[in-house]
Amino acid sequence: MTTWISRVAALVLCGALAGCDALPDASGVLSGIAGDQAPPLTQAKMMRGAVTLVPPTGFCIDPKTLNESFALMARCDTLGATTGSRGAPLGLMSVSFTRTGADAPLPTPQDIASATGTSAPNGCATAAIT
């Protein structure tokens, strides 16, 4: 008799749970559990608005790391976006800015590589902001 009662209880429990539906996002009941995570950004103003950072296709800016002069970028799906990765390679990029005088020379990728003891990266770009 005990086996029969536990089978009925299991059947009732399964029937009750069958009416449940998943929430489409964490903005409702689960928002306190999931945390208030800011969505990844597709562009950001930096250096007091003097520069607009736009990541490559498939990458987004992590809003937790963003400040006036620094940002981390990663593939959008790794930052929690449901769309936008478009087959981008898995990777992490950082962007940093610093203010210099108008006549101060910028370091070249070779200068940075020699200072850090690494080889110069291919396709590295530097730009002056005036």
N, C-alpha and C positions, 0 to 999 in steps of 0.2 A: 504494500500500500504506500510506503514511503517513496518508492521509486516512481509510482504513478503520480503522486502529488508534486514531486520535483519536476517531472516532465511537463505537467500542466503549468507549473509556475514558470518554467523556462519558455514555454510556448506563449504565455501571456506577456512575459517580458519582451520577447522578440516582436510580438505584435505591437506592443506599445512603442518600441524603438523604431519600428518601420515607418511611423508617421513623422519622425524627426527629419529635418532637412538641414543641410550645412548652411551656415551663414555665408553670403557672398564675399564678405571681407571682414576685417577685424574692427570696423568702425562702430559696431553695435555693442552687444553684450560683452564680447571678448576684448574690447579695447583696453581695459585695465590690465588684462592678462598679457596681451600681446605687446603692450607698451605703445607709446605715442611715437612711432618711428616716422620721421619725415621722409617723404618720397624722394628718390634720386632726382637730380636736376639735369636738364639738358643744356643749360647755359647759366652763367653767373657773372655778375659785375664784380670786378676786383679793382684794387688800387684806387679806392674812392670813386669808382665809376669810370676810370680812365681806360680800362681794359674789359672787354667781354670775353670770357673764357667759354669756348664751345668745343666740347670733346669730339673726337672722331666718331664716325658712324658706329653704332653698337655700344658705345661707352657712355656712361653717365658720371656725374659729379656726386661724390658722397657728401651730403649736406652736413654730416657730423664733423668733417675735417675742414670745411670751408671757413676761411677767414679772409681778411683783406689781401693777404699776400701768399696764401698757400691753399692748395686743394689736392685731394686724391681723386683719381678717376679709375673706375673699373668697369667691367662688362655690366650692362644694365641689369641683367637677371641676377647677378651675384649681389647686387645692392637691393634687391627686392622688387624691382620693376617686373611686371608680368609680360611686357612686350618691349621691343626696342633693341634686342641684342643682334638680330639679323646675321647670325653666323660669325660674329666678331671673335677674334682669338681671346682665349682666357689670358688676362694680364692685368697689371696694375701700373698706373702712370701717376707721377706727381708733377705738380707745377708750382713753382715758387717765383716770386717777384721781389726785387729789392730796388730801392731808390738810389740813384747815383747822381753825381754832378753831371752837368751837360757835357763836359769835356772828358769825363772819365771813360777810359776804354773798357769795353766789356770783355770778360774772359772768353776765350774760344773753347770749344769742346776739347781740344787737345790740351789746353791749360788745365782744365778741370780734371782730365784723365791723368795727367802727369802729377797733379797735386794729390790725387787719391790713389795713385799707384795702379790704375786700371787702364785698359785699352780704350781708345776713343770710340764712342758709339757711331754707328752709321746713321745718317739722316738726322742728326741732332741739329736743332735750330736755336739761335739766340736772336733776340730783337731788343732794340732800345726803345724805351717809352719816354717821351719828352713831355 
